[in-house]
Amino acid sequence: MHFPLAAGTKEKCTLADPLRHPDLVRLGRRMRDHLDETLDAEQHAARAAALRRRTVRDVLLDAEDRGREAILSCADGEIYRGPVAAVGADHVTLAGDGSTQRFVVIAHIVSVEVR
């Protein structure tokens, strides 16, 4: 017994190979498409949740990993600028000119701009 050809297939499906039935091929494609859409939606939701939970320390760690410069506005009105050299549990180190480094306590940072 033979089944009709599915669109895009070259062989007829026989009873010996029921998994190649045209309906199963179409169903498999639909399931893969649905799984891809679900995975994309879950990844988008995870990224959005991670962005909502990011702390100042997370932003500074990201800047350190990417070798970016940060502009820190602190509670005392001072503004510090420089490449993020290191991020500790409670402080950030900005590299200065040559051998100088500036340590800033994270709890005193009011805003961060990363460039």
C-alpha positions in Angstrom: 0.0 0.0 0.0 1.3 3.5 -0.9 0.4 6.9 0.4 0.3 10.0 -1.8 3.4 12.1 -2.2 3.9 14.9 0.3 4.9 18.3 -1.2 8.6 18.3 -1.6 9.1 14.6 -1.1 10.5 12.3 -3.8 9.6 8.9 -2.4 6.2 7.3 -1.8 5.5 6.2 1.8 4.9 2.5 2.3 3.5 0.6 5.2 7.0 -0.6 5.9 8.0 3.1 6.7 5.0 4.7 8.4 7.1 7.6 9.8 7.5 9.1 6.3 3.8 9.6 6.0 3.0 13.1 4.5 0.9 14.1 7.4 3.7 13.3 9.8 6.2 15.4 7.8 3.9 18.4 7.9 3.1 17.9 11.6 6.9 17.6 12.4 7.5 20.9 10.6 4.7 22.6 12.5 6.0 21.3 15.8 9.5 22.5 15.1 8.2 25.9 14.1 6.1 26.1 17.3 9.1 25.0 19.4 11.3 27.6 17.8 8.7 30.3 18.5 8.4 29.2 22.1 12.2 29.2 22.6 12.5 32.7 21.1 9.7 33.9 23.5 11.4 32.3 26.5 14.8 33.8 25.7 13.2 37.2 25.2 11.4 36.9 28.6 14.7 35.8 30.3 16.6 38.7 28.8 13.9 41.2 29.9 13.9 39.7 33.4 17.7 39.9 33.7 17.7 43.5 32.6 15.1 44.4 35.2 17.2 42.8 38.0 20.5 44.3 36.9 22.3 46.1 39.7 25.0 48.9 39.4 27.6 46.2 40.1 26.3 44.1 37.2 26.6 47.1 34.9 30.1 47.7 36.1 31.1 44.1 35.7 29.8 44.2 32.1 31.8 47.3 31.5 34.9 45.6 32.9 34.4 42.6 30.7 34.1 44.7 27.6 36.9 47.1 28.4 34.6 50.1 28.4 34.9 53.5 30.1 32.4 54.4 32.9 31.3 57.8 34.1 30.3 57.6 37.7 28.2 60.2 39.5 28.5 59.9 43.3 26.4 61.0 46.2 29.0 63.7 47.2 28.5 65.4 43.8 31.8 64.2 42.3 32.0 62.7 38.9 34.7 60.1 38.1 35.6 58.8 34.7 37.8 56.1 33.4 38.1 52.6 32.1 36.8 50.0 34.6 39.9 48.1 35.8 38.2 45.9 38.4 35.0 45.4 40.3 35.0 44.1 43.8 32.1 43.1 46.1 31.7 46.7 47.3 33.9 48.9 45.1 34.9 49.6 41.6 38.4 50.5 40.4 38.8 53.0 37.6 42.1 53.1 35.7 43.6 56.6 35.6 46.6 58.1 33.7 49.6 55.8 33.9 49.8 54.1 37.3 47.0 55.9 39.1 43.8 54.1 40.1 40.6 55.4 41.7 38.6 53.3 44.1 34.9 54.2 44.3 32.5 52.6 46.8 29.5 51.2 44.9 27.1 52.3 47.7 28.0 55.9 47.0 27.3 55.7 43.2 24.2 57.6 42.2 24.4 56.9 38.4 26.5 55.1 35.9 27.1 55.8 32.2 29.1 53.3 30.2 30.6 54.3 26.9 
